[in-house]
């Protein structure tokens, strides 16, 4: 494997020799890029700044929050940025992904959120659908929804502190808090499932 000067961390635990040439090339490709550890590192890179702006734009376009002062008796939850590099199958970079997340460990069940369970399709169900589709010669489409969890409806009042200073162009003053419906709060998955279920029922499709 080519030495990139920044060896991938699994090299400390795994022997590369059993890997195929393709796997070695993939590991070499992803070892070249480094994900920011915090906002201070990310804000110095134009690519990560653009990724953060895309996240803010998505949150605003879906009406995720409303800027306001924190009401008396309410506590604001801290939020932070999480950075992830998405790779293609050949190891090349697909895109830089920045997510604004809330610290879920600061949420109180029954106050900040209620139901958190979200059903997941079992593999036997997926395989059955694929088998039926193949037998009947149906055409299948794979769909990925951007910012999927942002399309759910939050019924509790949740307040978070304003994110990092560079987005204060849309957040008027330091110390302000705003209500938020976020993909990464505890109830995100269950809210999305409820929204999809409601949509399917409205289309008169029988759910299994």
DRENLOKE-271155 format. One record per atom (N, C-alpha, C, O): residue in one letter; x, y, z. Coordinates in steps of 0.1 Angstrom, whole numbers, padded with zeros to 4 digits, always signed. Example, Ala and Ser with C-alpha at 12.3 -4.5 7.8 and 13.67 -1.06 7.14 Angstrom:
a+0132-0057+0078;a+0123-0045+0078;a+0132-0033+0078;a+0142-0033+0085;s+0128-0022+0071;s+0137-0011+0071;s+0129+0000+0079;s+0134+0011+0080;
//
This chain:
x+0008-0012+0000;x+0000+0000+0000;x+0009+0012+0000;x+0019+0013+0007;x+0005+0022-0008;x+0013+0035-0008;x+0012+0042+0005;x+0001+0043+0011;x+0024+0047+0009;x+0024+0054+0022;x+0020+0068+0019;x+0027+0076+0012;x+0009+0072+0025;x+0003+0086+0023;x+0008+0096+0033;x+0006+0108+0032;x+0016+0091+0043;x+0020+0100+0054;x+0010+0101+0065;x+0013+0107+0075;x-0002+0096+0062;x-0012+0096+0072;x-0019+0083+0072;x-0030+0081+0067;x-0012+0072+0078;x-0017+0059+0077;x-0031+0057+0083;x-0034+0063+0093;x-0039+0049+0077;x-0053+0047+0081;x-0052+0040+0095;x-0044+0031+0097;x-0061+0043+0104;x-0059+0039+0118;x-0060+0024+0120;x-0055+0019+0130;x-0067+0017+0111;x-0069+0002+0113;x-0055-0005+0110;x-0054-0017+0114;x-0045+0002+0105;x-0032-0004+0103;x-0026-0008+0116;x-0017-0016+0116;x-0030-0002+0127;x-0025-0005+0140;x-0030-0018+0145;x-0025-0024+0154;x-0041-0023+0139;x-0048-0035+0144;x-0050-0046+0134;x-0052-0058+0137;x-0049-0043+0121;x-0052-0053+0111;x-0040-0054+0101;x-0033-0044+0098;x-0037-0066+0097;x-0026-0069+0087;x-0032-0067+0073;x-0042-0073+0070;x-0025-0059+0065;x-0031-0056+0052;x-0028-0067+0042;x-0034-0067+0031;x-0019-0076+0045;x-0014-0086+0035;x-0026-0094+0030;x-0026-0097+0018;x-0035-0099+0038;x-0046-0107+0033;x-0056-0100+0024;x-0064-0106+0017;x-0055-0087+0023;x-0065-0079+0015;x-0061-0080+0000;x-0050-0082-0003;x-0071-0080-0008;x-0069-0080-0022;x-0063-0067-0027;x-0063-0057-0019;x-0059-0066-0039;x-0053-0054-0044;x-0063-0043-0044;x-0060-0031-0041;x-0075-0046-0048;x-0086-0036-0048;x-0088-0030-0035;x-0090-0018-0033;x-0089-0039-0024;x-0091-0034-0011;x-0079-0025-0006;x-0081-0015+0001;x-0067-0029-0009;x-0056-0021-0005;x-0056-0007-0012;x-0053+0003-0005;x-0060-0007-0025;x-0061+0006-0031;x-0072+0015-0025;x-0070+0027-0024;x-0083+0008-0021;x-0094+0016-0015;x-0089+0022-0001;x-0091+0033+0001;x-0082+0014+0007;x-0077+0018+0020;x-0067+0029+0018;x-0067+0039+0026;x-0059+0028+0008;x-0049+0038+0005;x-0055+0051+0001;x-0051+0062+0005;x-0066+0051-0006;x-0073+0063-0011;x-0080+0070+0001;x-0079+0082+0002;x-0086+0063+0010;x-0094+0069+0021;x-0084+0074+0032;x-0088+0082+0040;x-0072+0069+0032;x-0062+0073+0042;x-0057+0087+0039;x-0050+0093+0048;x-0058+0091+0027;x-0052+0104+0023;x-0060+0116+0029;x-0055+0126+0032;x-0073+0114+0031;x-0082+0125+0035;x-0085+0124+0050;x-0086+0113+0056;x-0085+0135+0057;x-0088+0136+0071;x-0101+0144+0074;x-0103+0154+0068;x-0109+0138+0082;x-0121+0145+0086;x-0118+0154+0098;x-0111+0151+0107;x-0124+0166+0098;x-0122+0176+0109;x-0126+0170+0122;x-0137+0163+0123;x-0119+0174+0132;x-0123+0169+0146;x-0133+0179+0152;x-0141+0175+0161;x-0133+0191+0148;x-0141+0201+0154;x-0144+0213+0144;x-0139+0213+0133;x-0152+0222+0148;x-0156+0234+0140;x-0144+0242+0136;x-0143+0247+0124;x-0135+0244+0145;x-0123+0253+0142;x-0115+0247+0130;x-0109+0255+0122;x-0114+0234+0130;x-0106+0228+0119;x-0114+0229+0106;x-0109+0232+0095;x-0127+0227+0106;x-0136+0226+0094;x-0137+0240+0088;x-0137+0241+0076;x-0138+0250+0096;x-0141+0264+0091;x-0129+0269+0083;x-0131+0279+0076;x-0117+0263+0084;x-0106+0268+0077;x-0105+0262+0063;x-0097+0266+0055;x-0114+0252+0060;x-0114+0245+0047;x-0126+0249+0039;x-0138+0248+0044;x-0125+0255+0027;x-0136+0260+0019;x-0146+0248+0016;x-0158+0251+0016;x-0141+0236+0014;x-0150+0225+0011;x-0159+0222+0023;x-0171+0219+0021;x-0154+0222+0035;x-0162+0219+0047;x-0171+0231+0050;x-0182+0229+0055;x-0167+0243+0047;x-0175+0255+0049;x-0188+0254+0040;x-0199+0257+0044;x-0185+0250+0028;x-0196+0248+0019;x-0206+0237+0023;x-0218+0238+0022;x-0200+0226+0029;x-0208+0215+0034;x-0217+0220+0045;x-0229+0216+0046;x-0211+0228+0054;x-0219+0233+0066;x-0230+0242+0061;x-0241+0242+0066;x-0227+0250+0051;x-0237+0259+0045;x-0249+0252+0039;x-0260+0255+0040;x-0246+0240+0032;x-0256+0232+0026;x-0265+0226+0037;x-0277+0225+0035;x-0259+0223+0048;x-0267+0217+0060;x-0276+0228+0065;x-0288+0225+0068;x-0271+0240+0067;x-0279+0251+0072;x-0291+0254+0063;x-0302+0257+0067;x-0287+0254+0050;x-0298+0257+0039;x-0309+0247+0040;x-0321+0250+0039;x-0305+0234+0042;x-0315+0223+0042;x-0324+0225+0055;x-0336+0223+0054;x-0318+0228+0066;x-0326+0230+0078;x-0336+0242+0077;x-0347+0241+0082;x-0331+0253+0070;x-0340+0264+0068;x-0351+0261+0058;x-0362+0266+0060;x-0348+0254+0047;x-0357+0252+0037;x-0369+0243+0042;x-0380+0244+0037;x-0366+0234+0051;x-0376+0225+0057;x-0383+0231+0069;x-0391+0225+0075;x-0380+0244+0072;x-0387+0250+0083;x-0384+0244+0096;x-0393+0243+0105;x-0371+0240+0098;x-0368+0232+0110;x-0368+0241+0122;x-0372+0235+0133;x-0364+0253+0122;x-0364+0261+0134;x-0370+0275+0132;x-0372+0280+0121;x-0372+0281+0143;x-0376+0295+0144;x-0367+0302+0154;x-0366+0297+0166;x-0361+0313+0151;x-0352+0320+0160;x-0360+0328+0170;x-0369+0335+0167;x-0357+0326+0183;x-0363+0333+0194;x-0355+0333+0206;x-0346+0325+0207;x-0358+0341+0216;x-0351+0341+0229;x-0357+0329+0236;x-0368+0325+0235;x-0348+0324+0245;x-0352+0312+0253;x-0362+0316+0263;x-0359+0325+0272;x-0374+0310+0263;x-0384+0313+0273;x-0380+0310+0288;x-0371+0301+0290;x-0385+0316+0297;x-0382+0314+0311;x-0386+0300+0315;x-0397+0295+0311;x-0378+0293+0323;x-0381+0280+0327;x-0377+0269+0317;x-0379+0257+0320;x-0372+0272+0305;x-0368+0263+0295;x-0353+0262+0295;x-0346+0271+0297;x-0348+0250+0292;x-0334+0247+0290;x-0330+0244+0276;x-0338+0237+0269;x-0320+0250+0271;x-0315+0248+0257;x-0305+0236+0257;x-0297+0235+0266;x-0307+0228+0247;x-0298+0217+0245;x-0286+0221+0236;x-0288+0229+0226;x-0274+0217+0239;x-0263+0221+0231;x-0263+0213+0217;x-0268+0202+0216;x-0257+0219+0207;x-0256+0212+0194;x-0241+0213+0190;x-0234+0222+0195;x-0238+0205+0180;x-0224+0205+0175;x-0224+0200+0161;x-0234+0195+0156;x-0213+0202+0154;x-0211+0198+0141;x-0204+0184+0140;x-0195+0182+0148;x-0209+0176+0131;x-0202+0163+0129;x-0199+0162+0115;x-0207+0165+0106;x-0186+0157+0112;x-0181+0157+0098;x-0178+0143+0093;x-0172+0135+0101;x-0182+0140+0081;x-0180+0127+0076;x-0177+0128+0061;x-0184+0135+0053;x-0166+0121+0056;x-0163+0120+0042;x-0170+0108+0036;x-0168+0097+0041;x-0178+0110+0026;x-0185+0099+0019;x-0177+0095+0007;x-0172+0103-0001;x-0174+0082+0006;x-0166+0077-0005;x-0174+0069-0015;x-0184+0063-0012;x-0169+0068-0027;x-0174+0060-0038;x-0168+0046-0036;x-0159+0044-0028;x-0173+0036-0044;x-0168+0023-0043;x-0153+0022-0047;x-0147+0012-0042;x-0148+0031-0055;x-0134+0030-0059;x-0125+0037-0049;x-0113+0038-0052;x-0131+0043-0039;x-0123+0050-0029;x-0121+0064-0031;x-0116+0071-0022;x-0126+0070-0042;x-0126+0084-0044;x-0137+0091-0036;x-0147+0085-0032;x-0135+0104-0033;x-0144+0111-0025;x-0157+0114-0033;x-0156+0120-0044;x-0168+0111-0027;x-0181+0114-0033;x-0185+0128-0028;x-0189+0137-0037;x-0185+0131-0015;x-0188+0144-0010;x-0184+0145+0004;x-0182+0136+0011;x-0183+0158+0009;x-0181+0161+0023;x-0194+0163+0029;x-0202+0172+0025;x-0197+0156+0040;x-0210+0157+0047;x-0208+0163+0061;x-0201+0158+0069;x-0215+0175+0063;x-0215+0181+0076;x-0229+0180+0082;x-0239+0184+0075;x-0230+0176+0094;x-0244+0175+0100;x-0244+0183+0113;x-0234+0182+0121;x-0254+0191+0115;x-0256+0198+0128;x-0265+0189+0137;x-0277+0187+0134;x-0259+0184+0147;x-0266+0175+0156;x-0268+0181+0170;x-0260+0189+0174;x-0278+0176+0177;x-0280+0180+0191;x-0274+0169+0200;x-0273+0157+0196;x-0271+0173+0212;x-0265+0163+0221;x-0277+0156+0228;x-0283+0160+0237;x-0280+0144+0222;x-0292+0136+0227;x-0291+0132+0241;x-0302+0130+0248;x-0279+0131+0247;x-0278+0127+0261;x-0283+0138+0270;x-0284+0135+0282;x-0285+0150+0265;x-0290+0161+0273;x-0305+0161+0273;x-0311+0169+0281;x-0312+0153+0265;x-0326+0153+0264;x-0332+0145+0275;x-0326+0135+0280;x-0344+0149+0280;x-0351+0142+0290;x-0363+0135+0284;x-0372+0141+0278;x-0364+0122+0286;x-0376+0114+0281;x-0389+0119+0288;x-0389+0120+0300;x-0399+0121+0280;x-0412+0126+0285;x-0413+0141+0285;x-0424+0146+0287;x-0401+0148+0284;x-0401+0162+0283;x-0397+0167+0269;x-0404+0174+0262;x-0385+0162+0265;x-0380+0166+0252;x-0384+0156+0241;x-0384+0160+0229;x-0388+0144+0244;x-0392+0135+0234;x-0400+0124+0241;x-0400+0122+0253;x-0408+0117+0232;x-0417+0106+0237;x-0412+0093+0231;x-0403+0086+0236;x-0420+0088+0221;x-0417+0075+0215;x-0404+0076+0206;x-0402+0086+0199;x-0395+0066+0208;x-0383+0066+0200;x-0382+0054+0191;x-0373+0053+0182;x-0391+0044+0193;x-0390+0032+0185;x-0393+0034+0170;x-0403+0041+0167;x-0385+0029+0161;x-0387+0030+0147;x-0385+0016+0141;x-0374+0011+0141;x-0395+0010+0135;x-0394-0003+0129;x-0385-0003+0117;x-0384+0006+0109;x-0377-0014+0116;x-0368-0015+0105;x-0371-0028+0097;x-0374-0039+0103;x-0371-0028+0084;x-0375-0039+0076;x-0365-0051+0078;x-0353-0048+0078;x-0370-0063+0080;x-0361-0074+0082;x-0356-0079+0068;x-0362-0076+0058;x-0344-0085+0068;x-0338-0089+0056;x-0347-0099+0048;x-0347-0099+0036;x-0354-0108+0056;x-0362-0117+0049;x-0373-0111+0042;x-0378-0115+0031;x-0378-0099+0047;x-0389-0092+0040;x-0383-0085+0027;x-0390-0086+0017;x-0371-0080+0028;x-0365-0073+0016;x-0362-0084+0006;x-0365-0082-0006;x-0357-0096+0010;x-0354-0106+0000;x-0367-0112-0006;x-0367-0115-0018;x-0378-0112+0001;x-0390-0117-0004;x-0395-0107-0015;x-0400-0112-0025;x-0395-0094-0012;x-0399-0084-0022;x-0391-0085-0034;x-0396-0085-0046;x-0377-0087-0033;x-0368-0088-0044;x-0371-0100-0052;x-0371-0100-0065;x-0374-0111-0045;x-0377-0124-0052;x-0390-0123-0060;x-0391-0127-0072;x-0401-0117-0054;x-0413-0115-0061;x-0412-0106-0073;x-0417-0109-0084;x-0404-0095-0071;x-0402-0086-0082;x-0394-0093-0094;x-0397-0090-0106;x-0384-0101-0091;x-0377-0108-0101;x-0386-0118-0108;x-0385-0119-0121;x-0394-0125-0101;x-0403-0135-0107;x-0413-0128-0116;x-0417-0134-0127;x-0418-0117-0112;x-0428-0110-0120;x-0423-0100-0130;x-0430-0093-0137;x-0409-0099-0131;x-0402-0090-0140;x-0406-0076-0137;x-0408-0068-0147;x-0407-0072-0125;x-0410-0058-0121;x-0397-0050-0122;x-0386-0055-0120;x-0399-0037-0124;x-0388-0028-0124;x-0386-0022-0110;x-0396-0017-0105;x-0375-0023-0105;x-0372-0017-0091;x-0364-0005-0092;x-0355-0003-0100;x-0367+0005-0083;x-0359+0017-0082;x-0354+0019-0068;x-0362+0017-0058;x-0342+0023-0066;x-0336+0026-0053;x-0337+0041-0051;x-0333+0049-0060;x-0342+0045-0039;x-0344+0059-0037;x-0337+0063-0024;x-0337+0056-0014;x-0331+0075-0024;x-0325+0080-0013;x-0330+0094-0011;x-0329+0103-0020;x-0336+0097+0001;x-0342+0110+0004;x-0332+0118+0012;x-0327+0114+0022;x-0329+0130+0006;x-0319+0139+0013;x-0326+0145+0026;x-0338+0149+0025;x-0318+0145+0036;x-0323+0150+0049;x-0337+0144+0053;x-0346+0152+0056;x-0338+0131+0052;x-0351+0125+0053;x-0358+0128+0066;x-0370+0131+0067;x-0350+0127+0077;x-0357+0129+0091;x-0362+0143+0093;x-0369+0145+0102;x-0357+0152+0085;x-0362+0166+0087;x-0377+0168+0082;x-0383+0178+0085;x-0382+0158+0076;x-0396+0159+0071;x-0406+0154+0081;x-0418+0154+0078;x-0402+0150+0093;x-0411+0146+0103;x-0417+0158+0111;x-0412+0169+0109;x-0427+0155+0119;x-0433+0166+0127;x-0429+0164+0142;x-0432+0153+0147;x-0424+0174+0148;x-0420+0173+0162;x-0432+0180+0170;x-0436+0191+0168;x-0437+0172+0180;x-0448+0177+0188;x-0444+0183+0201;x-0451+0191+0208;x-0431+0180+0206;x-0426+0186+0218;x-0419+0200+0215;x-0415+0202+0204;x-0418+0208+0225;x-0410+0220+0224;x-0396+0217+0227;x-0393+0214+0239;x-0387+0219+0218;x-0373+0217+0220;x-0365+0229+0216;x-0367+0235+0205;x-0356+0233+0225;x-0348+0245+0222;x-0333+0241+0222;x-0329+0233+0231;x-0326+0246+0213;x-0311+0244+0212;x-0304+0257+0211;x-0309+0267+0206;x-0292+0257+0216;x-0283+0269+0215;x-0279+0271+0200;x-0278+0262+0193;x-0277+0284+0197;x-0274+0287+0183;x-0260+0280+0180;x-0251+0279+0188;x-0259+0275+0167;x-0247+0268+0163;x-0235+0278+0162;x-0236+0289+0165;x-0224+0272+0157;x-0212+0280+0156;x-0213+0294+0150;x-0222+0296+0142;x-0205+0303+0155;x-0206+0317+0152;x-0207+0321+0137;x-0214+0331+0134;x-0202+0313+0128;x-0201+0318+0114;x-0215+0318+0108;x-0216+0324+0097;x-0225+0311+0114;x-0238+0311+0108;x-0247+0322+0114;x-0259+0322+0112;x-0241+0331+0122;x-0249+0341+0129;x-0256+0351+0120;x-0263+0360+0124;x-0252+0350+0107;x-0259+0358+0097;x-0274+0356+0097;x-0282+0365+0094;x-0278+0344+0100;x-0293+0341+0101;x-0297+0339+0115;x-0309+0338+0117;x-0288+0339+0125;x-0292+0339+0139;x-0288+0352+0145;x-0276+0354+0147;x-0297+0361+0148;x-0294+0375+0151;x-0283+0378+0162;x-0275+0386+0159;x-0284+0371+0173;x-0275+0376+0184;x-0271+0364+0192;x-0278+0354+0194;x-0259+0365+0197;x-0254+0354+0206;x-0262+0353+0218;x-0267+0363+0224;x-0264+0340+0222;x-0272+0338+0234;x-0287+0335+0231;x-0294+0330+0239;x-0291+0337+0218;x-0304+0334+0214;x-0305+0319+0212;x-0296+0312+0210;x-0317+0314+0214;x-0320+0300+0212;x-0332+0299+0203;x-0340+0308+0201;x-0333+0287+0196;x-0344+0286+0187;x-0350+0272+0188;x-0343+0262+0190;x-0363+0271+0185;x-0369+0258+0185;x-0364+0250+0173;x-0361+0256+0163;x-0363+0237+0174;x-0358+0230+0163;x-0364+0216+0162;x-0367+0209+0172;x-0366+0212+0150;x-0370+0198+0147;x-0357+0193+0140;x-0354+0197+0129;x-0351+0183+0145;x-0338+0179+0140;x-0338+0164+0137;x-0344+0156+0144;x-0331+0161+0126;x-0329+0147+0122;x-0322+0139+0133;x-0325+0127+0134;x-0314+0145+0141;x-0306+0138+0150;x-0310+0139+0165;x-0302+0136+0174;x-0322+0143+0167;x-0327+0142+0181;x-0333+0128+0183;x-0334+0120+0173;x-0336+0124+0195;x-0339+0110+0199;x-0351+0105+0191;x-0351+0093+0187;x-0361+0114+0188;x-0373+0109+0181;x-0373+0110+0166;x-0383+0107+0159;x-0361+0114+0160;x-0360+0115+0146;x-0365+0103+0138;x-0374+0105+0129;x-0360+0091+0140;x-0365+0080+0132;x-0379+0077+0134;x-0386+0074+0124;x-0385+0077+0146;x-0399+0074+0148;x-0408+0084+0142;x-0418+0080+0137;x-0404+0097+0142;x-0412+0107+0135;x-0413+0105+0120;x-0423+0107+0114;x-0401+0101+0114;x-0401+0098+0100;x-0410+0086+0096;x-0418+0087+0087;x-0409+0076+0104;x-0418+0064+0102;x-0433+0068+0103;x-0441+0063+0095;x-0436+0075+0113;x-0450+0080+0115;x-0455+0088+0103;x-0466+0086+0098;x-0446+0097+0098;x-0449+0105+0086;x-0452+0097+0074;x-0461+0099+0066;x-0443+0087+0071;x-0444+0078+0060;x-0457+0070+0061;x-0464+0068+0051;x-0459+0064+0073;x-0471+0056+0075;x-0484+0064+0072;x-0493+0059+0066;x-0484+0076+0077;x-0496+0085+0074;x-0498+0087+0060;x-0509+0087+0055;x-0487+0090+0053;x-0487+0092+0038;x-0492+0080+0031;x-0501+0081+0022;x-0487+0068+0034;x-0491+0056+0028;x-0506+0053+0030;x-0513+0049+0021;x-0511+0055+0042;x-0525+0053+0046;x-0534+0062+0037;x-0544+0058+0032;x-0529+0075+0036;x-0537+0084+0028;x-0538+0080+0013;x-0547+0084+0006;x-0528+0073+0009;x-0528+0068-0005;x-0536+0055-0006;x-0537+0049-0017;x-0542+0050+0004;x-0550+0038+0005;x-0542+0026+0001;x-0547+0016-0005;x-0529+0026+0005;x-0521+0014+0004;x-0521+0007+0017;x-0519+0013+0027;x-0523-0006+0016;x-0523-0014+0028;x-0509-0017+0033;x-0501-0022+0025;x-0506-0013+0045;x-0493-0015+0051;x-0492-0030+0057;x-0501-0035+0061;x-0480-0035+0056;x-0477-0048+0061;x-0470-0048+0074;x-0466-0058+0080;
//
